[in-house]
């Protein structure tokens, strides 16, 4: 995952075909230390990254792929900007400009 004030890139498991256009995403950590609600964004790219089903029995039962997606944030609130900046400062080696 890559995360900045401008947007987000990540990988996900897709069970069906990808969709483009505008979206709203939630960003959260499983331990509950971060939850940024309703980030409005536009999909910049959404491409298949690699095959996820290596087991032939699993592949016969399900069809899914791993995809790479990048989104650009639209009109962040001051609270959302603050949450993103704090995440970057506390959980990465990056800086916020």
CORSULVEN-V27383 format. One record per residue. OMEGA is omega in whole degrees, 0 to 359 (999 if undefined). Layout:
OMEGA
OMEGA
This chain:
173
190
178
177
181
182
189
170
186
172
178
178
181
178
180
184
183
176
178
177
181
181
171
181
173
176
181
173
183
181
177
183
179
170
178
186
165
174
178
184
173
180
179
176
178
187
176
183
177
180
181
185
180
179
185
178
177
180
179
183
185
173
175
181
171
182
173
184
173
178
176
181
177
172
177
173
178
178
179
177
180
179
179
179
180
178
181
181
185
189
180
174
183
176
180
178
999
